[in-house]
Amino acid sequence: MPLFYDEDQSMLEDSAAEFIKTEAPVAHLREFRDKNCPDGFSHKLWEQFGEMGFNAIMASEEDGGLGMGLKEAGIIMKEIGKNLAPSPFLTTAVAGVEALNGGSKALRDRYLPGIIAGKTVLSLAIDESSKHRPEAIAMAAKRSGNGFQLNGKKQCVIHGISSDMMIVAARTAGSAGDIEGLTLFAVEKDTKGMEMDAVRLVDSAVAAHVTFNNVELTADAVIGEVDQGQEVLDRLLRAGRVASAAEMVGVGTGAMNITLDYLKERKQFGQRIGEFQGLQHRAAHLYSEMEIADAIVRKAAEAADAGVESAELLVSAAKAKVGVASNLAVREGVQMHGGVGMTDEYDIGLYMKRDRGLSEFFGDSRYHANRVAQLYGY
Amino acid sequence: MSDLETFRKETIAWLEENCPAEMRKPAKSEADVCWGGRNFQFQSDAQKQWLEVNAARGWTVADWPAKYGGGGLNPAEAKILKQEMTRMGCRIPLSSFGIWMLGPALLQFGSEAQKLHYLPQIARGEIRWCQGYSEPGSGSDLVSLQTFGEDKGDHWVVNGQKVWTSYADKADWIFCLVRTDKEDKYRGISFLLFDMESEGVTTKPIKLISGNSPFCETFFDDVKVPKDQIVGQLNRGWDVAKYLLGHEREMISGGGVSNEMPSIGAAFNEIVALDPIMRAEMAAFDVDTLAFKAMGELFMDELKAKKGHPAQPNMMKYAGTELNKRRHELVMAAGGSEALEWESAATNNGAKARNWLRTKANSIEGGTSEVMLNVISKRILELPGA
């Protein structure tokens, strides 16, 4: 399969680009930020995503979805990134759906129709510290009657307070670091014993610190097998990593594009600043880095979709590479904008903030470079 | 089973049967590379056999048309062949400027007679080519070249000097940029082919910082070139040259031959275990290598499907050469004092140090990194006044 987009994928790209640019340009993010919206995203836009068919990409045809994969989901993520569109697409329609794909038919029947229609929102409660370290999950889920009792804390649950269901990773056996003993749960909104502390992040996303106090769950809340949650978690993380990497390609590309526009219009010393070789070479280097980041993200998506052995390596390489490249894009973007790059009025600063948020999401470039080294055996 | 799956199966079977065991081990040095040509000394019978079986099947140039000595494979088949050769560790049977550079230019600009004459010789490795582009006064500003071909009716008489002519002393023929009109800078250059054994051609190897001499100065003193040895139109050689430079940039960037880029950290397992900073640098480098490999794949896919920006080879050349230079800096750092040895059997006569020094030319030859960035700025980013 070629790495460029085929005809169907190009059509999807065109329609996603047009739709998101029209319905959720950067002004849309500003609107939701400035009115201090508690959800941080538009439910109307989420329904429109459903109507466009985007939310059905990762669900199988059997489950009423389109049976496509991360390469297609990545196309949507890139357009979200370019426009900084606030959306629960990543947590819900990509990582969330992929976790449900590893769970029971009953759970899929329960949640997928709402997700596909753009009604249901999912959140992901994985991290327990400020850095992404899924191998260190320690939160306890003790067997209790026919079900489980959850106690502990989760950090930085994006869309936590807005979600209809939260996917929670906890330990039903073993201790932090063990492959066995993890279990993933589908926890309904307003379940007794859950406390949430919402906090707005630098990029205007809303995250929750979640505390679980004797939260009682029945056995049918388990996604996949008890104690064998690592497999479902890996699916979720793989999807989340590819999708967040694709969004970062969009963020970096969007930042680069507005910066190039600025270089072509801003005049100093009687000429457009884009005529200066000192800036041209930096812009050309940035272009090169963004192209390469886009390529590895496509490759990682293809590998994850095909389920090949090298997928984990490529996925981590993708998140690591794009983390560096999109960070370069936003830093160069602000610097090349000069003084106005520091103002809230110009969009480039919003790109810098979103890049910072996404770089932490599902592991930063250092985490994933380290993982590449580990997977290579050093 | 789809046609492609059948092709893959047959390809694997053919490689298993025909690729000698010795040709499945990585080339250790430049001496293991098969360049072909009139005077080529094969390193082993296996090297010769591997060239011959591939030439017979057209697989030295798998995606060229069969009538020109190629394998006639479509892009998907050529990709499968490359994948399987990489997977099995098969060496490239024939390395050649004829394949990478002149061939594509002839396919695009050559007459049918030229294609039928020159291309099969390239495919079979019979004629080794060199490239006469740079001159002492014309490096990055190549179009200012002065080597002159005077019109003498049925032939030109060429006088001048080229420099950085790779392997000119080992090549059989040269493809050469020659000024045929002194009045028009861009439209006064012709693309000529001639035999290096022609009277008036002399070469002088240039000793480089690596101690090796892969490049030559090449002198032309009243060299006669018949008129039918021009590629493309008179005075329009710059079009051919630019097209060909695109291919040269692909080659140098590794876009075409990005097979051998294994993990550098894994290669220096013991060193990185004791040196966390080295480990971190190598991990970051491995990330960049994996990413560039994916870029190479995307680039080649786009190239074969005639998609992608026409100036994209410049980006590949820039990124690929800078990456390769970084790799060799890390290899030297990991090698420590042993890598400093210049003349010792243990280091294969300072192979690491010499290779490291050689890579410094990567971002100079075939257009400097700075020229690549200029081209990206102008043609892809459309920045003003570049």
Chai-1 contact restraints between the chains, C-beta under 6 A:
chainA,res_idxA,chainB,res_idxB,connection_type,confidence,min_distance_angstrom,max_distance_angstrom,comment,restraint_id
A,P2,B,D301,contact,1.0,0.0,6.0,A-B,restraint_1
A,L3,B,E297,contact,1.0,0.0,6.0,A-B,restraint_2
A,L3,B,L298,contact,1.0,0.0,6.0,A-B,restraint_3
A,L3,B,D301,contact,1.0,0.0,6.0,A-B,restraint_4
A,F4,B,D301,contact,1.0,0.0,6.0,A-B,restraint_5
A,F4,B,E302,contact,1.0,0.0,6.0,A-B,restraint_6
A,F4,B,K307,contact,1.0,0.0,6.0,A-B,restraint_7
A,L260,B,L381,contact,1.0,0.0,6.0,A-B,restraint_8
A,R272,B,P384,contact,1.0,0.0,6.0,A-B,restraint_9
A,G274,B,L383,contact,1.0,0.0,6.0,A-B,restraint_10
A,G274,B,P384,contact,1.0,0.0,6.0,A-B,restraint_11
A,E275,B,P384,contact,1.0,0.0,6.0,A-B,restraint_12
A,E275,B,G385,contact,1.0,0.0,6.0,A-B,restraint_13
A,Q280,B,S377,contact,1.0,0.0,6.0,A-B,restraint_14
A,Q280,B,L383,contact,1.0,0.0,6.0,A-B,restraint_15
A,Q280,B,A386,contact,1.0,0.0,6.0,A-B,restraint_16
A,H281,B,L373,contact,1.0,0.0,6.0,A-B,restraint_17
A,A283,B,L381,contact,1.0,0.0,6.0,A-B,restraint_18
A,A284,B,L373,contact,1.0,0.0,6.0,A-B,restraint_19
A,A284,B,I376,contact,1.0,0.0,6.0,A-B,restraint_20
A,A284,B,S377,contact,1.0,0.0,6.0,A-B,restraint_21
A,Y287,B,I376,contact,1.0,0.0,6.0,A-B,restraint_22
A,S288,B,M315,contact,1.0,0.0,6.0,A-B,restraint_23
A,S288,B,Y318,contact,1.0,0.0,6.0,A-B,restraint_24
A,S288,B,A319,contact,1.0,0.0,6.0,A-B,restraint_25
A,I292,B,A291,contact,1.0,0.0,6.0,A-B,restraint_26
A,I292,B,F292,contact,1.0,0.0,6.0,A-B,restraint_27
A,I292,B,M295,contact,1.0,0.0,6.0,A-B,restraint_28
A,A295,B,A294,contact,1.0,0.0,6.0,A-B,restraint_29
A,A295,B,M295,contact,1.0,0.0,6.0,A-B,restraint_30
A,A295,B,L298,contact,1.0,0.0,6.0,A-B,restraint_31
A,I296,B,A291,contact,1.0,0.0,6.0,A-B,restraint_32
A,I296,B,A294,contact,1.0,0.0,6.0,A-B,restraint_33
A,K299,B,A294,contact,1.0,0.0,6.0,A-B,restraint_34
A,A317,B,V287,contact,1.0,0.0,6.0,A-B,restraint_35
A,A317,B,L290,contact,1.0,0.0,6.0,A-B,restraint_36
A,A320,B,V287,contact,1.0,0.0,6.0,A-B,restraint_37
A,K321,B,V287,contact,1.0,0.0,6.0,A-B,restraint_38
A,K321,B,A291,contact,1.0,0.0,6.0,A-B,restraint_39
A,A369,B,A283,contact,1.0,0.0,6.0,A-B,restraint_40
A,A369,B,A284,contact,1.0,0.0,6.0,A-B,restraint_41
A,A369,B,V287,contact,1.0,0.0,6.0,A-B,restraint_42
A,V372,B,A283,contact,1.0,0.0,6.0,A-B,restraint_43
A,V372,B,D286,contact,1.0,0.0,6.0,A-B,restraint_44
A,V372,B,V287,contact,1.0,0.0,6.0,A-B,restraint_45
A,A373,B,G265,contact,1.0,0.0,6.0,A-B,restraint_46
A,A373,B,A283,contact,1.0,0.0,6.0,A-B,restraint_47
A,Y376,B,S263,contact,1.0,0.0,6.0,A-B,restraint_48
A,Y376,B,G265,contact,1.0,0.0,6.0,A-B,restraint_49
A,Y376,B,A266,contact,1.0,0.0,6.0,A-B,restraint_50
A,G377,B,A266,contact,1.0,0.0,6.0,A-B,restraint_51
A,Y378,B,G265,contact,1.0,0.0,6.0,A-B,restraint_52
A,Y378,B,A266,contact,1.0,0.0,6.0,A-B,restraint_53
A,Y378,B,N269,contact,1.0,0.0,6.0,A-B,restraint_54
A,Y378,B,V272,contact,1.0,0.0,6.0,A-B,restraint_55
